[in-house]
Amino acid sequence: MSFVNIEVNVSQRFSPDSCEAGIPMKKDIDACLLSLLAILFGICVASESVASEFDIEKLLLPFSTFAEYEESTGLFWGRLRENGLSYIASGDTVSGQVRKLCQIDKIDGWPRGLSALDTENRRLYFEATRNGARRLFGVDLENGDLVCRSDNPDVFLKMSYSRSRNEIYGLERNAGKIVLSALNPESGEFRSIHEFSGIESVSGCFFAGFPGRQTWIRKKNARLKGLGVSIRPRKREVFFFLGRAEGEETLFSYDLKTRTSFSFPSYAVKTDEFGVFSFGQKDCRSAVFTSGVQLCVAVAGFDPKENTGFIGHFSPKFAAIEKAMDEIQARLNESGSGLDAETMDLTVLGGVADMADSVKNVQKVYSYLSDKYGISADSVRKFHPGASQTVLIILGEVVVF
């Protein structure tokens, strides 16, 4: 008997329920070949993966400089470069479809990571350089109209949008100190809010809203160092940012309602590192994060009942993702929590569409989750816009910004 060597595209996997001899599982050549093997040898390829629903590469969006996620539509919005031109465009991580909304012309430069999204009024704000000066632009996501163009000379290092106050809050450097300021995009009014001292650098910011009963207060005997959560019938919106102070990575915050600031000891997971963290234990920091995820791929998981989570950050050249994920599971087992990835809220981010190693490692992560736990991409939060992202675990949730 002679054997024919058939090369099958491993980016396509199929459910065992759909594998019947003589019946193609999908109308493509890979499915036909696998069905032929089933007829000849009586075997069925039974490894289900996220790629049974769509191609992994469709998850990776071609944005650059900045990207913002709109949860209500499931779309990323960001800057798209094409043939030397810049557009504001949307990207769907399920279908992979990218749509241009409008062209932004006469721009000299694009500061990286300077954008903010107003989800209620559906407006995207970003900073860009025109005629040698930094300016704030605002685009209506419904029609692509330019709704704001501020010539304010004050420049944000990082910025985010406050939904409760309809203002852009950002960090600026003034006389060697980091200052939290607010800009009203309608009137152009700019005002300083709070001054932080001793901060050497900042690397990202976001707003976290605490509706209903959750309120932030300090407690001397809090389980997390210097931090407690009390149940009160009030509403809070807190501005967070990552910074470096006295050589330590620290998470800072400012409560807009109480006008109080907090800082949280934080642990940074570096590239090609991973760790499991039981929050509330004496030897744990209040927050764990990894930043700068763009070419790399990061995986994070958290279980609020056990107050335990993990973060892994893998570079495109890192070849031992499966081994690292096995080690993460082993450490979860050692924690005595009985957790595995199947029971955790999972987030996967990073990867660049035009970089082969980056795509390959994203594929490895999803294939591992599928093969090991039967998890599909539909049950995982996905952040693959092409722009740099940070993932952070704090107070019962995973945050991406």
C-alpha positions as CSV (number, residue, x, y, z in Angstrom):
1,M,0.0,0.0,0.0
2,S,1.3,3.4,-0.9
3,F,0.7,6.5,1.3
4,V,0.1,10.0,0.1
5,N,1.5,12.8,2.2
6,I,-1.3,15.4,2.6
7,E,-0.5,18.8,4.1
8,V,-3.4,20.1,6.1
9,N,-3.8,23.7,7.2
10,V,-3.8,23.5,11.0
11,S,-5.5,26.9,11.4
12,Q,-8.7,25.0,10.6
13,R,-10.1,22.7,13.3
14,F,-13.5,21.0,13.5
15,S,-16.0,19.8,16.0
16,P,-16.2,16.0,16.5
17,D,-20.0,16.3,16.3
18,S,-19.8,17.5,12.7
19,C,-17.3,14.8,11.5
20,E,-19.1,12.2,9.5
21,A,-17.5,9.9,6.9
22,G,-18.1,11.2,3.4
23,I,-19.6,14.5,4.5
24,P,-17.4,17.6,4.3
25,M,-17.6,19.4,7.7
26,K,-17.0,22.8,5.9
27,K,-17.0,23.7,2.3
28,D,-13.3,24.1,1.9
29,I,-10.4,21.9,0.8
30,D,-9.1,21.2,4.3
31,A,-12.5,19.8,5.3
32,C,-12.7,17.6,2.2
33,L,-9.2,16.2,2.9
34,L,-10.1,15.4,6.5
35,S,-13.3,13.7,5.5
36,L,-11.4,11.7,2.9
37,L,-9.0,10.6,5.7
38,A,-12.0,9.6,7.7
39,I,-13.3,7.4,4.9
40,L,-10.0,5.8,4.2
41,F,-8.8,5.2,7.8
42,G,-12.0,5.4,9.8
43,I,-10.6,8.3,11.9
44,C,-12.1,11.6,12.9
45,V,-10.1,14.7,13.8
46,A,-11.7,15.6,17.1
47,S,-9.8,18.5,18.3
48,E,-12.1,21.5,18.5
49,S,-10.7,25.0,18.3
50,V,-11.7,28.6,18.0
51,A,-10.7,28.4,14.4
52,S,-13.7,26.2,13.7
53,E,-15.7,29.4,13.9
54,F,-13.4,31.9,12.1
55,D,-9.8,32.3,11.1
56,I,-7.5,33.4,14.0
57,E,-5.9,36.0,11.8
58,K,-9.3,37.9,11.7
59,L,-8.8,38.7,15.3
60,L,-5.8,40.8,14.6
61,L,-6.7,44.4,13.5
62,P,-4.3,46.7,11.5
63,F,-4.5,49.8,13.7
64,S,-1.5,51.9,14.7
65,T,-0.8,54.6,17.2
66,F,-4.0,54.2,19.2
67,A,-7.2,52.2,19.5
68,E,-10.3,52.4,21.7
69,Y,-12.8,49.6,22.4
70,E,-16.5,50.3,22.2
71,E,-18.2,47.7,24.3
72,S,-21.8,48.4,23.1
73,T,-20.9,47.6,19.5
74,G,-18.0,45.2,20.0
75,L,-15.9,47.4,17.7
76,F,-12.4,48.9,18.0
77,W,-11.9,52.4,16.8
78,G,-8.4,53.7,15.8
79,R,-6.1,55.1,13.3
80,L,-5.6,53.1,10.1
81,R,-2.6,53.8,7.8
82,E,-3.0,53.0,4.1
83,N,-1.0,54.1,1.1
84,G,0.5,57.0,3.1
85,L,-2.9,58.3,4.3
86,S,-4.5,58.2,7.8
87,Y,-8.1,57.2,8.5
88,I,-10.3,56.8,11.5
89,A,-11.7,53.3,11.1
90,S,-13.6,50.5,12.9
91,G,-12.5,46.9,13.3
92,D,-14.6,43.9,14.2
93,T,-12.7,41.2,16.0
94,V,-15.2,38.5,15.1
95,S,-15.6,39.1,11.4
96,G,-12.2,40.8,10.9
97,Q,-13.9,43.5,8.9
98,V,-12.3,46.9,8.9
99,R,-14.3,49.9,7.7
100,K,-13.0,53.4,7.1
101,L,-15.0,56.2,8.7
102,C,-13.2,59.3,7.6
103,Q,-9.8,60.6,6.4
104,I,-7.7,62.8,8.7
105,D,-5.4,64.9,6.6
106,K,-2.7,67.6,7.1
107,I,-1.3,65.8,10.1
108,D,2.4,66.1,10.9
109,G,2.6,63.5,13.7
110,W,0.6,61.1,15.8
111,P,1.6,60.8,19.5
112,R,1.3,57.1,20.5
113,G,-1.6,56.1,22.9
114,L,-3.3,59.5,23.2
115,S,-7.0,58.9,22.6
116,A,-10.2,58.8,24.6
117,L,-13.7,57.4,23.7
118,D,-17.0,59.0,24.7
119,T,-19.2,55.9,24.6
120,E,-22.5,57.7,25.3
121,N,-22.3,60.4,22.6
122,R,-20.1,58.1,20.4
123,R,-17.2,60.4,19.9
124,L,-13.5,59.5,19.5
125,Y,-11.0,62.1,20.8
126,F,-7.3,62.0,19.9
127,E,-4.3,64.2,19.8
128,A,-2.2,64.9,16.7
129,T,0.3,67.4,15.5
130,R,-0.7,69.9,12.8
131,N,1.5,72.8,11.6
132,G,3.9,72.0,14.3
133,A,1.4,72.2,17.2
134,R,-0.3,69.5,19.2
135,R,-4.1,69.7,18.9
136,L,-7.1,67.8,20.2
137,F,-9.4,66.4,17.5
138,G,-12.9,64.8,18.0
139,V,-14.7,62.7,15.5
140,D,-18.4,61.7,15.5
141,L,-18.5,57.9,15.1
142,E,-22.0,58.1,13.6
143,N,-21.0,60.1,10.5
144,G,-17.3,60.9,10.6
145,D,-17.8,64.6,11.1
146,L,-15.1,66.6,12.9
147,V,-16.9,67.8,16.0
148,C,-13.9,69.2,18.0
149,R,-10.6,70.8,17.2
150,S,-8.9,72.4,20.2
151,D,-5.7,74.5,19.8
152,N,-5.0,74.4,23.5
153,P,-1.2,74.4,24.0
154,D,-1.4,72.2,27.1
155,V,-0.4,68.6,26.1
156,F,-1.7,65.5,27.8
157,L,0.8,62.6,28.5
158,K,-2.2,60.2,28.8
159,M,-5.9,60.8,28.7
160,S,-9.3,59.2,29.3
161,Y,-13.0,60.2,29.0
162,S,-15.3,60.7,32.0
163,R,-18.8,59.6,31.1
164,S,-20.4,61.1,34.2
165,R,-18.9,64.6,33.6
166,N,-18.6,64.6,29.8
167,E,-15.0,65.8,30.0
168,I,-11.6,64.6,29.0
169,Y,-9.3,64.0,31.9
170,G,-5.6,63.7,31.3
171,L,-2.1,63.9,32.8
172,E,0.3,66.7,32.0
173,R,3.8,67.5,33.3
174,N,4.1,70.9,34.9
175,A,7.2,72.2,36.7
176,G,8.4,68.6,37.1
177,K,5.2,67.4,38.7
178,I,2.4,65.3,37.2
179,V,-0.9,67.2,37.1
180,L,-4.4,65.7,36.5
181,S,-6.4,68.2,34.4
182,A,-9.8,68.3,32.7
183,L,-10.7,69.6,29.3
184,N,-14.3,70.3,28.2
185,P,-14.3,69.4,24.5
186,E,-17.4,71.5,23.8
187,S,-16.3,74.8,25.4
188,G,-12.5,74.3,25.3
189,E,-12.2,75.1,29.0
190,F,-9.1,73.6,30.5
191,R,-8.5,73.4,34.3
192,S,-6.1,71.7,36.7
193,I,-7.6,69.2,39.2
194,H,-4.9,67.6,41.3
195,E,-1.2,67.6,41.6
196,F,0.8,64.5,42.2
197,S,4.4,64.7,43.4
198,G,7.3,62.3,43.2
199,I,6.1,60.5,40.1
200,E,8.9,59.9,37.6
201,S,6.9,58.6,34.6
202,V,3.4,57.5,33.6
203,S,2.4,54.6,31.3
204,G,-1.3,54.5,30.9
205,C,-4.6,55.6,32.4
206,F,-8.3,54.7,32.5
207,F,-11.6,55.4,34.3
208,A,-13.3,52.8,36.5
209,G,-16.9,53.5,37.5
210,F,-18.3,52.0,40.6
211,P,-22.1,52.3,40.4
212,G,-24.6,51.3,43.0
213,R,-23.2,50.4,46.4
214,Q,-19.4,50.2,46.0
215,T,-17.3,52.9,47.5
216,W,-13.6,53.3,47.9
217,I,-12.3,54.2,51.4
218,R,-9.1,53.7,53.4
219,K,-9.0,51.2,56.2
220,K,-6.0,50.5,58.5
221,N,-6.8,46.8,58.7
222,A,-7.8,46.3,55.0
223,R,-6.8,42.9,53.5
224,L,-5.2,44.8,50.6
225,K,-2.4,47.1,51.8
226,G,-3.8,50.6,52.5
227,L,-7.1,49.8,50.7
228,G,-10.6,48.9,51.7
229,V,-14.0,48.6,50.1
230,S,-17.0,49.7,52.0
231,I,-20.7,49.2,51.0
232,R,-22.5,52.5,50.8
233,P,-25.3,53.8,48.6
234,R,-23.1,56.2,46.6
235,K,-21.7,56.4,43.1
236,R,-18.0,56.8,42.3
237,E,-15.9,57.4,39.2
238,V,-12.2,56.9,39.8
239,F,-9.3,58.0,37.5
240,F,-6.5,55.5,37.5
241,F,-3.0,55.6,36.0
242,L,0.2,53.6,36.2
243,G,3.3,55.5,37.2
244,R,6.8,55.0,38.6
245,A,7.6,56.6,41.9
246,E,10.9,56.0,43.9
247,G,11.8,53.3,41.5
248,E,8.6,51.3,42.1
249,E,5.8,50.6,39.7
250,T,2.7,52.0,41.3
251,L,-1.0,52.3,40.5
252,F,-2.4,55.8,41.3
253,S,-6.0,57.0,41.5
254,Y,-8.1,60.0,42.0
255,D,-11.7,59.9,43.1
256,L,-13.6,62.7,41.3
257,K,-16.4,62.9,43.8
258,T,-14.5,62.9,47.1
259,R,-11.4,64.6,45.6
260,T,-9.1,62.2,47.3
261,S,-6.1,60.3,45.8
262,F,-4.8,56.8,46.6
263,S,-1.8,54.8,45.5
264,F,-1.6,51.0,45.3
265,P,1.5,48.9,45.5
266,S,1.6,47.1,42.1
267,Y,3.6,44.2,40.6
268,A,4.7,44.4,36.9
269,V,4.8,41.1,35.0
270,K,7.6,41.6,32.5
271,T,7.9,40.1,28.9
272,D,8.3,36.4,28.9
273,E,7.2,36.1,32.5
274,F,4.1,34.8,34.1
275,G,2.7,34.5,37.6
276,V,-0.3,33.4,39.7
277,F,-1.5,35.9,42.3
278,S,-3.8,35.3,45.3
279,F,-5.1,38.7,46.1
280,G,-5.6,39.6,49.8
281,Q,-2.6,37.5,51.0
282,K,0.1,39.2,53.0
283,D,2.8,38.7,50.3
284,C,0.7,40.0,47.4
285,R,0.5,43.5,45.9
286,S,-2.8,45.3,45.5
287,A,-2.6,45.2,41.7
288,V,-0.8,43.1,39.1
289,F,-0.3,44.3,35.5
290,T,1.6,43.9,32.3
291,S,1.9,46.7,29.8
292,G,3.2,47.4,26.4
293,V,1.5,44.4,24.8
294,Q,1.4,44.9,21.1
295,L,3.8,42.6,19.2
296,C,3.5,40.2,22.1
297,V,0.5,38.2,23.4
298,A,-0.7,38.3,26.9
299,V,-3.2,36.0,28.7
300,A,-4.9,37.0,32.0
301,G,-7.5,35.2,34.1
302,F,-9.3,35.9,37.3
303,D,-11.8,34.2,39.6
304,P,-13.6,36.6,41.9
305,K,-14.8,33.9,44.3
306,E,-11.3,32.7,45.1
307,N,-9.8,36.2,44.5
308,T,-7.0,34.6,42.5
309,G,-5.7,35.5,39.1
310,F,-2.8,35.1,36.7
311,I,-1.0,37.0,33.9
312,G,1.4,35.7,31.3
313,H,3.2,38.0,28.8
314,F,4.9,36.2,25.9
315,S,7.1,37.7,23.1
316,P,6.9,36.7,19.5
317,K,10.1,34.7,19.9
318,F,8.8,32.9,23.0
319,A,8.3,29.3,22.0
320,A,7.2,27.7,25.2
321,I,3.7,29.0,25.6
322,E,2.1,25.6,26.2
323,K,4.7,24.8,28.9
324,A,4.2,28.2,30.5
325,M,0.4,27.7,30.6
326,D,0.9,24.3,32.1
327,E,3.0,25.8,34.8
328,I,0.3,28.5,35.4
329,Q,-2.2,25.7,35.9
330,A,0.2,23.8,38.2
331,R,0.6,26.9,40.4
332,L,-3.2,27.3,40.5
333,N,-3.4,23.8,41.7
334,E,-0.8,24.5,44.4
335,S,-2.8,27.5,45.6
336,G,-5.4,25.0,46.8
337,S,-8.1,26.9,45.1
338,G,-9.1,24.1,42.7
339,L,-9.2,26.6,39.8
340,D,-8.5,26.0,36.2
341,A,-8.8,28.2,33.1
342,E,-12.2,26.7,32.3
343,T,-13.7,28.3,35.4
344,M,-12.0,31.7,35.1
345,D,-12.8,35.0,33.3
346,L,-10.2,35.0,30.6
347,T,-8.7,37.9,28.5
348,V,-6.3,37.5,25.6
349,L,-4.7,40.5,24.1
350,G,-1.9,41.5,21.7
351,G,-0.6,40.3,18.4
352,V,0.1,42.2,15.2
353,A,-1.5,41.2,11.9
354,D,1.5,41.7,9.7
355,M,4.0,39.9,11.9
356,A,4.2,36.2,11.4
357,D,5.6,35.2,14.8
358,S,3.0,37.4,16.6
359,V,0.2,35.7,14.7
360,K,1.7,32.3,15.4
361,N,1.8,32.9,19.2
362,V,-1.8,34.2,19.3
363,Q,-2.7,30.9,17.5
364,K,-0.8,28.9,20.1
365,V,-2.7,30.6,22.9
366,Y,-6.2,30.0,21.5
367,S,-5.3,26.4,20.4
368,Y,-4.0,25.7,23.9
369,L,-7.2,27.0,25.6
370,S,-9.3,25.0,23.2
371,D,-7.4,21.7,23.3
372,K,-6.8,21.8,27.1
373,Y,-10.2,23.2,28.3
374,G,-12.5,23.3,25.3
375,I,-12.7,27.1,25.5
376,S,-13.6,29.0,22.3
377,A,-12.8,32.6,21.5
378,D,-16.5,33.5,22.1
379,S,-16.0,32.9,25.8
380,V,-12.8,35.0,25.9
381,R,-12.4,38.8,25.9
382,K,-10.3,39.6,22.9
383,F,-8.1,42.7,22.5
384,H,-6.0,42.6,19.3
385,P,-6.2,46.1,17.8
386,G,-2.6,46.4,16.8
387,A,-1.9,49.2,19.2
388,S,-0.1,48.8,22.5
389,Q,-2.3,47.6,25.4
390,T,-2.1,47.1,29.2
391,V,-3.9,44.4,31.2
392,L,-4.4,44.9,34.9
393,I,-6.0,42.8,37.7
394,I,-7.4,44.8,40.6
395,L,-10.3,44.5,43.0
396,G,-12.2,41.7,41.4
397,E,-11.8,42.4,37.7
398,V,-9.5,42.4,34.7
399,V,-9.1,45.8,33.1
400,V,-7.6,46.5,29.6
401,F,-6.5,49.9,28.6
